[in-house]
Amino acid sequence: MLTIATGNRAVAEAVKAAKPAVIAAYPITPQTEIVEQIAEYVTSGDLESHYIPVESEHSAMAACIGASVGGVRTFTATSSHGLLYMHEMIHWAAGGRLPIVMANVNRALGPGWNTWAEHTDAFSQRDTGWLQVYVGTVQEAYDATLMAFRIAEDERVLLPVMVNLDGFSLSHITQSLETEEIGDFLPPYHLPHAIDTEKPRGYGPMTGPDNYYRFRWDIERSMRDAREVITEVEREFADRFGRSYGPTEEYRCEDADVVVIALGTFGKEAEVAVDRLRDEGIRAGSMRLRWFRPFPHLDLSGREVVVIDRDYSFGFGGVVANSIRAKTGIEPYSVIAGLGGQEVTYNDIADFVRGRRPGEETWFGVNNHV
Amino acid sequence: MYEVRIHSRGGQGGVTAAKLLALAAFRDGKHATACPFYGAERRGAPVVSFVRIDDKPIKVYSQIHEPDLVIVLDASIMDVVDVLDGLKEEGTVLLNCAHPVDGCRGTCYHVDLTGIALAQNLVVAGSPILNTPVLGALAKIGVITLPSALQAIREMFDDERNVKAAEAAYKELKV
């Protein structure tokens, strides 16, 4: 059905279609609409699920872990400080090989108190073993959430997936949304190591130096396999529902001399900047990074690259710019922009490209960037 | 792309007005996005919402700095906010006001949405509902069609008084 919806509403619609048996969540701006909407579906009977209104995000993830290992599909949603409050359990979910799906509405961290978009919250969970995807439209929030369940639950993966959407600029924007009758796109949940009272076993017991690293390697092996699983699932999704996705979304990149790389809504806005630059004779393209973990293989050879980081690793640099540098050997022009919801327009993005200085870093609004 | 900026006070329904306008444009077969700008505002503080309407998919997420149309749901805001900031030369202004206001520029329309809402007894928590009647005025200006305006209202609210208020605003709009 074609309608209009906010990014938050789109996530809730996808969860309704995915029918998780347990949802445990705690509200936090700007994510609250997701869990409110899901609570309404459960109350009205549109979604048959156990909705656990926990007292904290740490408990939300703990409840999801318990339900997931108990053998049922689970979902939660959070943002910013809520995500950080679950941090210990986030590691546990991945280490326990539990295919939990979580929507994270990207928001800056305090102090100063700020409820607007930034990616530092999710990047702070970068090394936990969760898959991370970043979406750029309301439709993609719906589609990516549906696919997240399928990818997480694939036996070659069995890792949790975090679906990231920009706070307010996507969570609260209204766009068109096509919802689907998903049929058997999501097969029944099956966890090979689910609790079986007939066959008792220990979960997360003491694991000594002789074995611990084997479990870590197993996570990495699944992360590597996840790239292929993601491709398969995205291809099947395109066949069934007509919307195709990949590790990146490329726009006018084929003959581009300079490529703008960004995540989320900036990655869509960059396409407008690219059109402007092309009108001026600058052969620009846009590459919106969708999957951040596993990090995709990128072919950027022969191009100049401008990376917009809506995040920062203090004492080091932009997380995305340095990921690109490490994985491709290219020295990007690193722009730190949009922190805490800082306004960045397509004109600003076009300016970043016009004034690019490969190998350098600039903070939008702080440095004289052009 | 047609860009609309809606000025209101927190609690007056500016955010819902933006959603209704986007939905009506969508029912007209256009692409539309509605994005409220959330500040640290509370009830009564000046707030803005944005609507973009286009024939092709809209990729812009930033705020609207040069609107084609400015809607002012509370004319008292004009004392504290420069609602005309960035308005295009040939732009349009729609004021919720019973009479014309000095200092307007572009094509200025006015309509007493508050009076229309009160006449229909459309009041929630002590505040008149402005976001459904304003759709009638927008249909008269030609931003959306009247059937789509009424359809959007019916999709979001199960109360025909909202439709009557929109029809009244459609009739009473003045330049």
Interface residues (C-beta under 8 A of the other chain):
Chain A: I4 P30 T115 W116 D166 F168 S169 L170 H172 I173 T174 Q175 S176 T265 F266 K268 E269 E271 V272 E343 V344 T345 Y346
Chain B: A18 K19 A22 L23 F26 H31 A32 T33 A34 C35 P36 Y38 I58 K59 V60 Y61 S62 Q63 H65
